Amino acid sequence: MKILVTGAAGFIGHAVTEGLLARGDSVVGVDNLNDYYDVSLKEARLAQIKANEHTHPKFVFIRADIADRLAMEALFAAHQFDAVVNLAAQAGVRYSLVNPYIYVEANVQGFLNILEGLRRTSVGHLVFASTSSVYGLNSTLPFDESQTTDHPVSLYAATKKANELMAHSYAHLFGIPMTGLRFFTVYGPWSRPDMALFKFTKAILAGETIQVFNHGKMVRDFTYIDDIVEGVMRVIDRPAMPDADWSSAHPSPATSSAPYRIFNIGNNEPIELMRYIHAIEAATGKKAKMQMLPIQPGDVYATSADVTRLETLTGFKPQTNVEDGVAKFVGWYRRYYAEQ
């Protein structure tokens, strides 16, 4: 297939692009290479894709911002895609308290530009990234896609919830298959410097103190990047279909009478933050110095994914344990920064 991947220089976008190329798809990657974090890391991800002599001929990179309406119109006019994987977004719960406007520009305006591109060119399937953060104040664990997500606790989560609603409206109006994937705390090699694993590893190796919020009592469904990639690729091949059992009298948020579906992708093994930190200590061979702090605004206490729907559709569920995943990240981190 010919697939558009937005956010191709990002953590998840880079990994998904490599996975698609490795299985034989052609990929047009789009990214604006903004300076939210170290641009050289994004450039290194792209360089890694292009360095693979077997797959890089099937990869075309276009530097563009999905929030740029004219650029997106030109992109969709120049290409006929079999599927689109939208991974471009302004990420980060905490940054949304500092710079809220960029979240609306990238995550709402940008997403609308993608939807309009789909409508004009009859793309066969949109797979888009949502987030476990949409569950917000919901405390019923594990999170199931049929639960309501009407109480987000950050603007980031609210924009991702908006994506789900916007996608449903276009699926209903124009019959375009739409599949939303709620990612649960993704980690692994090439991850973002603003993520906990990256920051903790960097500080622990340097002998510096790490800030541990909610006194380490946070619980997360940490999901390894390779499991995310596998889930995304399997879903791409199964375009959303209308649910024949969907009832307007008792509407499930997970499906619809339109070709629309929502899936969790999480490791279905929630663990306390302290186990995560202990895994970093084991992988680095160093003890963490910790400053225990209260929970931060916008954070939720716990996440846990029910992945029954994903497993039923695709036969796959994530299963990389956190000790193995963290060790792979630490190994990558040491190699990458030794070469810089």
TORKOL-4160 file (C-alpha; in steps of 0.2 Angstrom, whole numbers, padded with zeros to 4 digits, m for minus):
340
<pt num="1" X="0000" Y="0000" Z="0000"/>
<pt num="2" X="0005" Y="0018" Z="m0001"/>
<pt num="3" X="0003" Y="0026" Z="0016"/>
<pt num="4" X="0004" Y="0043" Z="0023"/>
<pt num="5" X="0012" Y="0044" Z="0040"/>
<pt num="6" X="0011" Y="0061" Z="0048"/>
<pt num="7" X="0023" Y="0065" Z="0062"/>
<pt num="8" X="0036" Y="0053" Z="0053"/>
<pt num="9" X="0050" Y="0061" Z="0063"/>
<pt num="10" X="0042" Y="0058" Z="0080"/>
<pt num="11" X="0045" Y="0044" Z="0092"/>
<pt num="12" X="0030" Y="0034" Z="0087"/>
<pt num="13" X="0029" Y="0040" Z="0069"/>
<pt num="14" X="0047" Y="0035" Z="0065"/>
<pt num="15" X="0044" Y="0017" Z="0072"/>
<pt num="16" X="0028" Y="0015" Z="0063"/>
<pt num="17" X="0036" Y="0021" Z="0047"/>
<pt num="18" X="0050" Y="0008" Z="0049"/>
<pt num="19" X="0038" Y="m0005" Z="0052"/>
<pt num="20" X="0028" Y="m0001" Z="0036"/>
<pt num="21" X="0043" Y="0000" Z="0025"/>
<pt num="22" X="0050" Y="m0017" Z="0032"/>
<pt num="23" X="0034" Y="m0026" Z="0027"/>
<pt num="24" X="0034" Y="m0019" Z="0009"/>
<pt num="25" X="0023" Y="m0003" Z="0010"/>
<pt num="26" X="0028" Y="0013" Z="0002"/>
<pt num="27" X="0027" Y="0028" Z="0014"/>
<pt num="28" X="0026" Y="0047" Z="0012"/>
<pt num="29" X="0031" Y="0054" Z="0029"/>
<pt num="30" X="0026" Y="0072" Z="0034"/>
<pt num="31" X="0033" Y="0081" Z="0049"/>
<pt num="32" X="0036" Y="0100" Z="0053"/>
<pt num="33" X="0052" Y="0096" Z="0063"/>
<pt num="34" X="0047" Y="0109" Z="0076"/>
<pt num="35" X="0058" Y="0113" Z="0091"/>
<pt num="36" X="0047" Y="0107" Z="0105"/>
<pt num="37" X="0062" Y="0096" Z="0109"/>
<pt num="38" X="0079" Y="0093" Z="0101"/>
<pt num="39" X="0077" Y="0094" Z="0082"/>
<pt num="40" X="0093" Y="0084" Z="0080"/>
<pt num="41" X="0085" Y="0069" Z="0087"/>
<pt num="42" X="0071" Y="0070" Z="0075"/>
<pt num="43" X="0083" Y="0072" Z="0061"/>
<pt num="44" X="0093" Y="0057" Z="0067"/>
<pt num="45" X="0077" Y="0046" Z="0066"/>
<pt num="46" X="0074" Y="0052" Z="0048"/>
<pt num="47" X="0092" Y="0048" Z="0044"/>
<pt num="48" X="0090" Y="0030" Z="0051"/>
<pt num="49" X="0075" Y="0027" Z="0040"/>
<pt num="50" X="0085" Y="0034" Z="0025"/>
<pt num="51" X="0100" Y="0023" Z="0029"/>
<pt num="52" X="0092" Y="0007" Z="0026"/>
<pt num="53" X="0096" Y="0003" Z="0008"/>
<pt num="54" X="0083" Y="m0010" Z="0007"/>
<pt num="55" X="0068" Y="0001" Z="0012"/>
<pt num="56" X="0073" Y="0019" Z="0009"/>
<pt num="57" X="0068" Y="0019" Z="m0009"/>
<pt num="58" X="0050" Y="0017" Z="m0004"/>
<pt num="59" X="0051" Y="0032" Z="0008"/>
<pt num="60" X="0048" Y="0050" Z="0003"/>
<pt num="61" X="0049" Y="0064" Z="0016"/>
<pt num="62" X="0040" Y="0080" Z="0015"/>
<pt num="63" X="0043" Y="0094" Z="0028"/>
<pt num="64" X="0026" Y="0102" Z="0031"/>
<pt num="65" X="0015" Y="0106" Z="0045"/>
<pt num="66" X="m0002" Y="0098" Z="0046"/>
<pt num="67" X="m0009" Y="0114" Z="0053"/>
<pt num="68" X="m0005" Y="0122" Z="0036"/>
<pt num="69" X="m0021" Y="0121" Z="0026"/>
<pt num="70" X="m0013" Y="0125" Z="0009"/>
<pt num="71" X="0002" Y="0113" Z="0012"/>
<pt num="72" X="m0010" Y="0099" Z="0016"/>
<pt num="73" X="m0021" Y="0102" Z="0001"/>
<pt num="74" X="m0006" Y="0101" Z="m0010"/>
<pt num="75" X="0000" Y="0085" Z="m0002"/>
<pt num="76" X="m0017" Y="0076" Z="m0005"/>
<pt num="77" X="m0018" Y="0083" Z="m0022"/>
<pt num="78" X="m0001" Y="0076" Z="m0027"/>
<pt num="79" X="m0004" Y="0059" Z="m0020"/>
<pt num="80" X="m0017" Y="0045" Z="m0019"/>
<pt num="81" X="m0015" Y="0036" Z="m0002"/>
<pt num="82" X="m0022" Y="0019" Z="0002"/>
<pt num="83" X="m0022" Y="0024" Z="0020"/>
<pt num="84" X="m0017" Y="0038" Z="0032"/>
<pt num="85" X="m0009" Y="0036" Z="0049"/>
<pt num="86" X="m0010" Y="0052" Z="0058"/>
<pt num="87" X="0003" Y="0053" Z="0072"/>
<pt num="88" X="0007" Y="0071" Z="0071"/>
<pt num="89" X="0001" Y="0081" Z="0086"/>
<pt num="90" X="0007" Y="0092" Z="0100"/>
<pt num="91" X="0010" Y="0080" Z="0113"/>
<pt num="92" X="0013" Y="0082" Z="0132"/>
<pt num="93" X="0000" Y="0084" Z="0146"/>
<pt num="94" X="0010" Y="0097" Z="0156"/>
<pt num="95" X="0015" Y="0108" Z="0141"/>
<pt num="96" X="m0003" Y="0110" Z="0137"/>
<pt num="97" X="m0004" Y="0121" Z="0153"/>
<pt num="98" X="0010" Y="0132" Z="0147"/>
<pt num="99" X="0006" Y="0134" Z="0128"/>
<pt num="100" X="m0012" Y="0129" Z="0125"/>
<pt num="101" X="m0014" Y="0138" Z="0108"/>
<pt num="102" X="m0002" Y="0126" Z="0099"/>
<pt num="103" X="m0013" Y="0111" Z="0105"/>
<pt num="104" X="m0028" Y="0118" Z="0095"/>
<pt num="105" X="m0017" Y="0123" Z="0080"/>
<pt num="106" X="m0009" Y="0106" Z="0079"/>
<pt num="107" X="m0022" Y="0094" Z="0086"/>
<pt num="108" X="m0038" Y="0102" Z="0080"/>
<pt num="109" X="m0034" Y="0112" Z="0065"/>
<pt num="110" X="m0021" Y="0100" Z="0059"/>
<pt num="111" X="m0033" Y="0085" Z="0061"/>
<pt num="112" X="m0047" Y="0095" Z="0052"/>
<pt num="113" X="m0035" Y="0097" Z="0037"/>
<pt num="114" X="m0031" Y="0078" Z="0037"/>
<pt num="115" X="m0050" Y="0075" Z="0037"/>
<pt num="116" X="m0053" Y="0086" Z="0023"/>
<pt num="117" X="m0039" Y="0078" Z="0013"/>
<pt num="118" X="m0047" Y="0061" Z="0015"/>
<pt num="119" X="m0064" Y="0068" Z="0010"/>
<pt num="120" X="m0057" Y="0075" Z="m0006"/>
<pt num="121" X="m0047" Y="0060" Z="m0012"/>
<pt num="122" X="m0057" Y="0045" Z="m0005"/>
<pt num="123" X="m0043" Y="0037" Z="0005"/>
<pt num="124" X="m0048" Y="0020" Z="0011"/>
<pt num="125" X="m0044" Y="0021" Z="0029"/>
<pt num="126" X="m0038" Y="0033" Z="0043"/>
<pt num="127" X="m0029" Y="0027" Z="0058"/>
<pt num="128" X="m0026" Y="0041" Z="0071"/>
<pt num="129" X="m0018" Y="0042" Z="0087"/>
<pt num="130" X="m0028" Y="0046" Z="0102"/>
<pt num="131" X="m0023" Y="0044" Z="0120"/>
<pt num="132" X="m0027" Y="0035" Z="0137"/>
<pt num="133" X="m0028" Y="0053" Z="0144"/>
<pt num="134" X="m0046" Y="0054" Z="0137"/>
<pt num="135" X="m0052" Y="0044" Z="0151"/>
<pt num="136" X="m0048" Y="0058" Z="0163"/>
<pt num="137" X="m0058" Y="0057" Z="0179"/>
<pt num="138" X="m0064" Y="0040" Z="0176"/>
<pt num="139" X="m0058" Y="0029" Z="0189"/>
<pt num="140" X="m0065" Y="0012" Z="0184"/>
<pt num="141" X="m0051" Y="0001" Z="0179"/>
<pt num="142" X="m0046" Y="m0006" Z="0167"/>
<pt num="143" X="m0052" Y="0007" Z="0155"/>
<pt num="144" X="m0064" Y="0000" Z="0142"/>
<pt num="145" X="m0068" Y="0008" Z="0126"/>
<pt num="146" X="m0086" Y="0008" Z="0129"/>
<pt num="147" X="m0084" Y="0019" Z="0145"/>
<pt num="148" X="m0088" Y="0038" Z="0143"/>
<pt num="149" X="m0073" Y="0050" Z="0141"/>
<pt num="150" X="m0082" Y="0066" Z="0145"/>
<pt num="151" X="m0071" Y="0072" Z="0159"/>
<pt num="152" X="m0053" Y="0076" Z="0153"/>
<pt num="153" X="m0041" Y="0084" Z="0165"/>
<pt num="154" X="m0030" Y="0092" Z="0152"/>
<pt num="155" X="m0032" Y="0102" Z="0136"/>
<pt num="156" X="m0021" Y="0089" Z="0128"/>
<pt num="157" X="m0033" Y="0076" Z="0132"/>
<pt num="158" X="m0048" Y="0087" Z="0127"/>
<pt num="159" X="m0040" Y="0090" Z="0109"/>
<pt num="160" X="m0038" Y="0071" Z="0107"/>
<pt num="161" X="m0056" Y="0068" Z="0112"/>
<pt num="162" X="m0060" Y="0081" Z="0099"/>
<pt num="163" X="m0051" Y="0071" Z="0086"/>
<pt num="164" X="m0062" Y="0056" Z="0090"/>
<pt num="165" X="m0078" Y="0066" Z="0088"/>
<pt num="166" X="m0072" Y="0074" Z="0072"/>
<pt num="167" X="m0067" Y="0058" Z="0065"/>
<pt num="168" X="m0084" Y="0050" Z="0069"/>
<pt num="169" X="m0093" Y="0065" Z="0061"/>
<pt num="170" X="m0083" Y="0062" Z="0044"/>
<pt num="171" X="m0086" Y="0043" Z="0045"/>
<pt num="172" X="m0104" Y="0046" Z="0047"/>
<pt num="173" X="m0106" Y="0060" Z="0034"/>
<pt num="174" X="m0094" Y="0053" Z="0020"/>
<pt num="175" X="m0092" Y="0034" Z="0024"/>
<pt num="176" X="m0074" Y="0035" Z="0027"/>
<pt num="177" X="m0067" Y="0021" Z="0038"/>
<pt num="178" X="m0060" Y="0029" Z="0054"/>
<pt num="179" X="m0050" Y="0020" Z="0068"/>
<pt num="180" X="m0044" Y="0029" Z="0083"/>
<pt num="181" X="m0031" Y="0021" Z="0094"/>
<pt num="182" X="m0029" Y="0026" Z="0112"/>
<pt num="183" X="m0011" Y="0024" Z="0116"/>
<pt num="184" X="m0006" Y="0020" Z="0134"/>
<pt num="185" X="0011" Y="0028" Z="0140"/>
<pt num="186" X="0022" Y="0022" Z="0126"/>
<pt num="187" X="0041" Y="0020" Z="0129"/>
<pt num="188" X="0056" Y="0013" Z="0121"/>
<pt num="189" X="0071" Y="0017" Z="0110"/>
<pt num="190" X="0071" Y="0034" Z="0101"/>
<pt num="191" X="0058" Y="0041" Z="0113"/>
<pt num="192" X="0055" Y="0060" Z="0117"/>
<pt num="193" X="0067" Y="0069" Z="0129"/>
<pt num="194" X="0052" Y="0076" Z="0139"/>
<pt num="195" X="0046" Y="0058" Z="0143"/>
<pt num="196" X="0049" Y="0051" Z="0161"/>
<pt num="197" X="0060" Y="0036" Z="0155"/>
<pt num="198" X="0071" Y="0048" Z="0145"/>
<pt num="199" X="0073" Y="0061" Z="0159"/>
<pt num="200" X="0075" Y="0048" Z="0173"/>
<pt num="201" X="0088" Y="0038" Z="0163"/>
<pt num="202" X="0098" Y="0054" Z="0159"/>
<pt num="203" X="0098" Y="0060" Z="0177"/>
<pt num="204" X="0102" Y="0043" Z="0185"/>
<pt num="205" X="0117" Y="0041" Z="0174"/>
<pt num="206" X="0123" Y="0058" Z="0178"/>
<pt num="207" X="0120" Y="0055" Z="0197"/>
<pt num="208" X="0107" Y="0069" Z="0197"/>
<pt num="209" X="0090" Y="0069" Z="0207"/>
<pt num="210" X="0074" Y="0064" Z="0198"/>
<pt num="211" X="0057" Y="0071" Z="0203"/>
<pt num="212" X="0044" Y="0058" Z="0207"/>
<pt num="213" X="0027" Y="0064" Z="0207"/>
<pt num="214" X="0012" Y="0058" Z="0218"/>
<pt num="215" X="0026" Y="0051" Z="0229"/>
<pt num="216" X="0028" Y="0037" Z="0217"/>
<pt num="217" X="0011" Y="0031" Z="0219"/>
<pt num="218" X="0006" Y="0033" Z="0200"/>
<pt num="219" X="0001" Y="0018" Z="0191"/>
<pt num="220" X="0003" Y="0017" Z="0172"/>
<pt num="221" X="0000" Y="0004" Z="0158"/>
<pt num="222" X="0018" Y="0006" Z="0151"/>
<pt num="223" X="0017" Y="0000" Z="0133"/>
<pt num="224" X="0033" Y="m0004" Z="0123"/>
<pt num="225" X="0035" Y="0004" Z="0106"/>
<pt num="226" X="0036" Y="m0012" Z="0096"/>
<pt num="227" X="0020" Y="m0017" Z="0103"/>
<pt num="228" X="0012" Y="m0001" Z="0097"/>
<pt num="229" X="0019" Y="m0003" Z="0080"/>
<pt num="230" X="0012" Y="m0021" Z="0078"/>
<pt num="231" X="m0005" Y="m0015" Z="0084"/>
<pt num="232" X="m0005" Y="0000" Z="0072"/>
<pt num="233" X="0000" Y="m0011" Z="0057"/>
<pt num="234" X="m0013" Y="m0024" Z="0061"/>
<pt num="235" X="m0027" Y="m0011" Z="0062"/>
<pt num="236" X="m0022" Y="m0003" Z="0046"/>
<pt num="237" X="m0026" Y="m0019" Z="0037"/>
<pt num="238" X="m0043" Y="m0020" Z="0044"/>
<pt num="239" X="m0053" Y="m0004" Z="0039"/>
<pt num="240" X="m0067" Y="0000" Z="0051"/>
<pt num="241" X="m0084" Y="m0006" Z="0047"/>
<pt num="242" X="m0101" Y="m0001" Z="0053"/>
<pt num="243" X="m0107" Y="m0011" Z="0068"/>
<pt num="244" X="m0123" Y="m0020" Z="0064"/>
<pt num="245" X="m0127" Y="m0022" Z="0083"/>
<pt num="246" X="m0124" Y="m0003" Z="0087"/>
<pt num="247" X="m0140" Y="0004" Z="0095"/>
<pt num="248" X="m0144" Y="0023" Z="0094"/>
<pt num="249" X="m0155" Y="0020" Z="0110"/>
<pt num="250" X="m0140" Y="0013" Z="0119"/>
<pt num="251" X="m0125" Y="0020" Z="0110"/>
<pt num="252" X="m0108" Y="0013" Z="0113"/>
<pt num="253" X="m0093" Y="0025" Z="0111"/>
<pt num="254" X="m0082" Y="0011" Z="0104"/>
<pt num="255" X="m0091" Y="0008" Z="0088"/>
<pt num="256" X="m0105" Y="0016" Z="0077"/>
<pt num="257" X="m0117" Y="0014" Z="0063"/>
<pt num="258" X="m0104" Y="0023" Z="0054"/>
<pt num="259" X="m0087" Y="0014" Z="0049"/>
<pt num="260" X="m0079" Y="0020" Z="0065"/>
<pt num="261" X="m0070" Y="0011" Z="0079"/>
<pt num="262" X="m0060" Y="0015" Z="0095"/>
<pt num="263" X="m0047" Y="0003" Z="0102"/>
<pt num="264" X="m0035" Y="0004" Z="0117"/>
<pt num="265" X="m0017" Y="m0001" Z="0114"/>
<pt num="266" X="m0009" Y="m0004" Z="0131"/>
<pt num="267" X="0001" Y="m0018" Z="0139"/>
<pt num="268" X="m0014" Y="m0023" Z="0150"/>
<pt num="269" X="m0002" Y="m0025" Z="0165"/>
<pt num="270" X="m0002" Y="m0008" Z="0175"/>
<pt num="271" X="0012" Y="m0006" Z="0187"/>
<pt num="272" X="0017" Y="0007" Z="0200"/>
<pt num="273" X="0030" Y="0020" Z="0194"/>
<pt num="274" X="0042" Y="0014" Z="0207"/>
<pt num="275" X="0044" Y="m0003" Z="0198"/>
<pt num="276" X="0047" Y="0007" Z="0182"/>
<pt num="277" X="0061" Y="0017" Z="0192"/>
<pt num="278" X="0068" Y="0001" Z="0199"/>
<pt num="279" X="0069" Y="m0006" Z="0181"/>
<pt num="280" X="0079" Y="0009" Z="0176"/>
<pt num="281" X="0091" Y="0007" Z="0191"/>
<pt num="282" X="0093" Y="m0012" Z="0186"/>
<pt num="283" X="0097" Y="m0007" Z="0168"/>
<pt num="284" X="0109" Y="0007" Z="0172"/>
<pt num="285" X="0117" Y="m0001" Z="0187"/>
<pt num="286" X="0115" Y="0015" Z="0197"/>
<pt num="287" X="0103" Y="0020" Z="0211"/>
<pt num="288" X="0091" Y="0034" Z="0209"/>
<pt num="289" X="0091" Y="0049" Z="0220"/>
<pt num="290" X="0073" Y="0054" Z="0222"/>
<pt num="291" X="0063" Y="0070" Z="0226"/>
<pt num="292" X="0046" Y="0065" Z="0231"/>
<pt num="293" X="0033" Y="0077" Z="0226"/>
<pt num="294" X="0013" Y="0079" Z="0225"/>
<pt num="295" X="0004" Y="0075" Z="0209"/>
<pt num="296" X="0004" Y="0088" Z="0196"/>
<pt num="297" X="m0011" Y="0097" Z="0188"/>
<pt num="298" X="m0017" Y="0087" Z="0173"/>
<pt num="299" X="m0010" Y="0070" Z="0178"/>
<pt num="300" X="m0021" Y="0055" Z="0182"/>
<pt num="301" X="m0018" Y="0043" Z="0196"/>
<pt num="302" X="m0019" Y="0027" Z="0186"/>
<pt num="303" X="m0021" Y="0020" Z="0169"/>
<pt num="304" X="m0025" Y="0002" Z="0164"/>
<pt num="305" X="m0030" Y="m0004" Z="0147"/>
<pt num="306" X="m0043" Y="m0017" Z="0143"/>
<pt num="307" X="m0037" Y="m0023" Z="0125"/>
<pt num="308" X="m0050" Y="m0037" Z="0122"/>
<pt num="309" X="m0057" Y="m0028" Z="0107"/>
<pt num="310" X="m0040" Y="m0026" Z="0099"/>
<pt num="311" X="m0036" Y="m0044" Z="0102"/>
<pt num="312" X="m0053" Y="m0050" Z="0095"/>
<pt num="313" X="m0050" Y="m0040" Z="0079"/>
<pt num="314" X="m0032" Y="m0043" Z="0076"/>
<pt num="315" X="m0027" Y="m0058" Z="0087"/>
<pt num="316" X="m0013" Y="m0047" Z="0095"/>
<pt num="317" X="m0011" Y="m0039" Z="0112"/>
<pt num="318" X="0004" Y="m0030" Z="0119"/>
<pt num="319" X="0015" Y="m0041" Z="0130"/>
<pt num="320" X="0033" Y="m0034" Z="0132"/>
<pt num="321" X="0037" Y="m0033" Z="0151"/>
<pt num="322" X="0043" Y="m0017" Z="0158"/>
<pt num="323" X="0060" Y="m0024" Z="0163"/>
<pt num="324" X="0064" Y="m0030" Z="0145"/>
<pt num="325" X="0058" Y="m0014" Z="0137"/>
<pt num="326" X="0067" Y="m0002" Z="0149"/>
<pt num="327" X="0083" Y="m0012" Z="0147"/>
<pt num="328" X="0082" Y="m0010" Z="0128"/>
<pt num="329" X="0079" Y="0009" Z="0130"/>
<pt num="330" X="0094" Y="0011" Z="0141"/>
<pt num="331" X="0105" Y="0001" Z="0129"/>
<pt num="332" X="0099" Y="0013" Z="0115"/>
<pt num="333" X="0102" Y="0029" Z="0125"/>
<pt num="334" X="0120" Y="0024" Z="0129"/>
<pt num="335" X="0124" Y="0020" Z="0111"/>
<pt num="336" X="0116" Y="0035" Z="0104"/>
<pt num="337" X="0123" Y="0048" Z="0116"/>
<pt num="338" X="0140" Y="0039" Z="0115"/>
<pt num="339" X="0140" Y="0043" Z="0096"/>
<pt num="340" X="0135" Y="0061" Z="0097"/>
